[in-house]
Amino acid sequence: MLRPRRLDSILDAVGNTPLLRLRTLERETPGVSLYAKVEFANPGGSVKDRAARQIFLDAIARGELTRDKILIDSTSGNTGVAYSMVGAALGYRVALVMPSNVSQARKDITRAYGTELIFSNPLEGSDGAIRHVREVVADDPDRFYYPDQYSNLSNPRAHYLGTGVEILRDVGDRITHFVAGLGTTGTFVGTTRRLREHHRRVRCVAVEPAEQLHGLEGLKHLASSLVPPIYDPSLVDETRFVSTDDGWDMTDRLTAEDGLFLGHSAGANVFAALSIGRELAARGETGCIVTVLCDRGDRYFAPMRWEKRYLW
Amino acid sequence: MSIVVRIPTQLRTLTQNQEEVTASGDTVRALVDDLGGRFPGLRERIVDDKGIRRFINVFLNDEDVRFLDKLDTAVKAGDVVSLIPAVAGG
């Protein structure tokens, strides 16, 4: 690992993640190399640590987040864990609105940091959580700082300053494709903006669930969702639509064949990257594809029989 | 018997934007079949040839029917069935 051994703060461990070569999959893509950013190596366990740290630091620097305020946002989970970790490390209070059907692990982890949880209607999904947090903030605006990860420019900025720079440092001029799923769209937008400044054209491919009702937790089917204001469709060279079954099967395969126990959004990203790699190889072209492993699979363990009652 | 079924936002295009619909049947399977007959496309979103699709959670009141009798779970008057999707985005 490229990380320094001594750190002053857990926040210094955010970013600068390893770039992992997926050699098992490369057997299907002769001439095309496949790499993945190991974002689960962030201290909060997901890619969302980058955005959360940047959002906190920028808001504090601008004087918008002060000690008397509670940072509140809506989240499907990983951003909540990241906010909770950063808030605890910096000494700020955090409250989260999440649909009540997010995994029990996510609820337990965020609460462990001292975060207050507010649950929204599970039938309304993450868009329902967005509408709910707006109501909570409107009722008591002086009490909260509401960064809104979906519209906050610090979110893509974290990837512009971090992820994109790291990828170019680690693969350099070889990169031909960048592949990333869309949730808040921060990872895709920020990284792609940095890659666009590179002297050679990099094809940037967005990944979305193929179906409106899907099981790729963390990814958004934009056509049927509130589209995040930070999303910039002009950066998208191509969108790949991945079915839940393909994403889940790839997730299982990476665990069994590569020892990578990942969340389903990472499986969808790798599925799309491998598909592109196969197509390049079939045409006899070479390439270097970089994608993102957003988080680990243990965030998604289904409830055990004895904890099957969900909190509504 | 008429049972209330709560529909997630992603499927409301198939139910004329209704958040709740009523369905008839003694089991979850019968409810799903009944809904499929009245709302074309809805059944396929919930079940495939292996049963309830992997990423759809069907709740009878506050119990996941996976922990009950799956599609054969019995329903009775006053029960509420909810279709809960995975969580998207951020």
Chai-1 contact restraints between the chains, C-beta under 6 A:
chainA,res_idxA,chainB,res_idxB,connection_type,confidence,min_distance_angstrom,max_distance_angstrom,comment,restraint_id
A,T75,B,G90,contact,1.0,0.0,6.0,A-B,restraint_1
A,S76,B,V87,contact,1.0,0.0,6.0,A-B,restraint_2
A,S76,B,G89,contact,1.0,0.0,6.0,A-B,restraint_3
A,S76,B,G90,contact,1.0,0.0,6.0,A-B,restraint_4
A,T79,B,G90,contact,1.0,0.0,6.0,A-B,restraint_5
A,P99,B,V87,contact,1.0,0.0,6.0,A-B,restraint_6
A,N101,B,I84,contact,1.0,0.0,6.0,A-B,restraint_7
A,V102,B,V87,contact,1.0,0.0,6.0,A-B,restraint_8
A,P122,B,I84,contact,1.0,0.0,6.0,A-B,restraint_9
A,L123,B,R6,contact,1.0,0.0,6.0,A-B,restraint_10
A,L123,B,P8,contact,1.0,0.0,6.0,A-B,restraint_11
A,E124,B,T9,contact,1.0,0.0,6.0,A-B,restraint_12
A,G125,B,T9,contact,1.0,0.0,6.0,A-B,restraint_13
A,G125,B,A88,contact,1.0,0.0,6.0,A-B,restraint_14
A,S126,B,V87,contact,1.0,0.0,6.0,A-B,restraint_15
A,S126,B,A88,contact,1.0,0.0,6.0,A-B,restraint_16
A,S126,B,G89,contact,1.0,0.0,6.0,A-B,restraint_17
A,Q149,B,G90,contact,1.0,0.0,6.0,A-B,restraint_18
A,G183,B,G89,contact,1.0,0.0,6.0,A-B,restraint_19
A,G183,B,G90,contact,1.0,0.0,6.0,A-B,restraint_20
A,T184,B,G90,contact,1.0,0.0,6.0,A-B,restraint_21
A,Q212,B,Q10,contact,1.0,0.0,6.0,A-B,restraint_22
A,L213,B,Q10,contact,1.0,0.0,6.0,A-B,restraint_23
A,L213,B,L11,contact,1.0,0.0,6.0,A-B,restraint_24
A,L213,B,R45,contact,1.0,0.0,6.0,A-B,restraint_25
A,L213,B,P85,contact,1.0,0.0,6.0,A-B,restraint_26
A,G215,B,F55,contact,1.0,0.0,6.0,A-B,restraint_27
A,G215,B,A86,contact,1.0,0.0,6.0,A-B,restraint_28
A,E217,B,A86,contact,1.0,0.0,6.0,A-B,restraint_29
A,E217,B,V87,contact,1.0,0.0,6.0,A-B,restraint_30
A,K220,B,A88,contact,1.0,0.0,6.0,A-B,restraint_31
A,K220,B,G89,contact,1.0,0.0,6.0,A-B,restraint_32
A,T244,B,F55,contact,1.0,0.0,6.0,A-B,restraint_33
A,K308,B,F67,contact,1.0,0.0,6.0,A-B,restraint_34
